[in-house]
Amino acid sequence: MLAAVGPPIEPVWSTTDRDEALLWYTALEGTGVEGIVAKPLSSAYKASRIWSKVRHADTVDVTVVGFTGTARHPKALAVRLPDGCVALSQRLTTALASVVGPHLVLQAGRASTKAGDAYTPAAGDVVVVEVVAGTTRHSVVTVVRLH
């Protein structure tokens, strides 16, 4: 029985026509489809693959309320999302961490998100960053830049 082996096999749309792919990308926004994947025709599906995912995403400005790592070298940021929830961002790139770090001021104590992720609270001036939030089925917050 094939069903006992693993998840069901699902057919997916594919095209080599760029205009058709862009039409699908536009037309399927809001239907639950995350976006499209672009890859070379000869590229096999492997864990180490290098494919480009193009997701539907809007950015939003959020307030930084804390960080993981150190204030000088933050690994991730705790941000207050528009719905009021605090979430940890994905790991910051070295370049982004070096830009954000000088603006972070350590506040004594520890805090945690509703999901239980611990972070160090930030104090002082309000730091605002631009993020892409919720672009997948998962709660993913990616910092784009410092404002």
C-alpha positions in Angstrom: 0.0 0.0 0.0 1.5 3.3 -1.1 -0.4 5.4 1.5 1.4 3.6 4.3 4.8 4.7 3.0 4.4 8.4 3.5 2.4 11.5 2.6 0.3 11.5 -0.6 1.9 12.4 -3.8 0.4 15.6 -5.2 0.7 16.9 -8.7 1.8 20.5 -9.1 1.5 23.0 -11.9 4.6 23.7 -13.9 5.5 25.9 -16.8 8.5 27.1 -18.7 6.7 30.3 -19.7 7.7 33.2 -17.4 4.5 35.2 -18.2 2.3 32.3 -17.3 4.2 31.8 -14.0 3.7 35.5 -13.2 0.0 35.2 -14.1 -0.3 32.3 -11.7 1.6 34.2 -9.0 -0.8 37.1 -9.3 -4.0 35.2 -9.7 -3.4 32.7 -6.8 -2.6 35.4 -4.2 -5.2 35.1 -1.4 -6.1 31.5 -2.1 -3.7 30.0 0.4 -1.0 29.4 -2.2 2.3 30.7 -0.7 3.8 31.7 -4.1 5.9 30.0 -6.8 9.2 28.2 -7.1 11.7 28.9 -9.9 14.3 26.3 -10.7 16.4 25.1 -13.6 14.7 22.3 -15.6 17.6 20.0 -14.9 17.5 20.5 -11.2 16.3 17.4 -9.3 14.4 17.6 -6.0 17.1 17.2 -3.3 17.5 18.5 0.3 20.5 20.6 -0.8 18.7 22.1 -3.8 19.1 25.8 -4.6 15.7 26.9 -5.9 14.2 30.4 -5.6 10.9 30.7 -3.7 8.9 33.8 -4.6 6.3 34.3 -1.9 3.4 36.8 -1.6 4.6 39.1 1.1 4.0 42.6 2.4 6.3 44.3 4.9 5.3 46.1 8.0 7.1 48.3 10.5 7.3 46.9 14.0 8.9 47.9 17.3 11.8 45.9 18.7 11.1 44.9 22.3 14.1 42.6 22.8 16.8 40.4 21.3 18.6 37.1 21.7 22.4 37.0 21.8 24.0 40.2 23.0 23.0 43.8 22.4 26.2 44.3 20.4 25.8 41.1 18.4 22.0 40.2 18.3 21.1 36.9 16.8 17.4 37.5 16.5 15.0 40.3 17.5 11.8 40.1 19.6 9.3 42.3 17.8 5.8 43.5 18.6 3.6 42.6 15.6 0.6 44.7 14.6 -1.8 42.2 16.4 0.1 43.0 19.7 1.9 39.6 19.9 5.6 39.4 20.5 7.5 37.1 18.2 11.2 36.2 17.6 12.5 36.9 14.1 14.5 34.5 12.1 18.3 34.7 12.7 19.7 38.1 11.6 22.4 38.2 8.9 25.7 39.5 10.1 25.3 42.7 8.2 21.9 43.4 9.6 23.0 42.5 13.2 25.8 45.0 12.8 23.4 47.8 11.8 20.8 47.0 14.5 23.1 46.2 17.4 24.3 49.7 18.1 20.7 50.8 18.6 19.8 48.2 21.2 20.0 49.1 24.9 20.0 46.2 27.4 17.2 46.2 30.0 17.7 44.0 33.1 15.7 40.8 33.3 14.4 38.2 30.9 11.1 37.9 29.0 9.5 35.4 26.7 7.1 35.2 23.9 3.7 33.6 24.2 5.3 30.6 22.5 7.9 30.4 25.3 10.9 31.8 23.4 13.2 33.6 25.8 14.7 37.0 25.0 16.5 39.9 26.7 14.2 43.0 26.9 15.4 46.2 25.2 15.1 49.6 26.8 15.8 53.2 25.8 14.9 54.7 22.4 12.3 52.9 20.4 13.9 50.8 17.6 11.7 50.2 14.6 12.5 47.6 11.9 10.7 46.6 8.7 9.8 42.9 8.7 8.1 40.4 6.4 5.7 38.5 8.7 3.5 35.5 8.1 4.5 34.7 4.6 4.1 30.9 5.1 1.8 28.5 6.9 4.2 29.0 9.9 4.8 32.1 12.1 7.9 33.4 10.3 9.2 36.9 10.9 12.1 38.1 8.8 13.8 41.4 9.5 14.4 43.3 6.3 16.0 46.5 7.5 16.3 49.1 10.3 14.2 52.3 10.1 
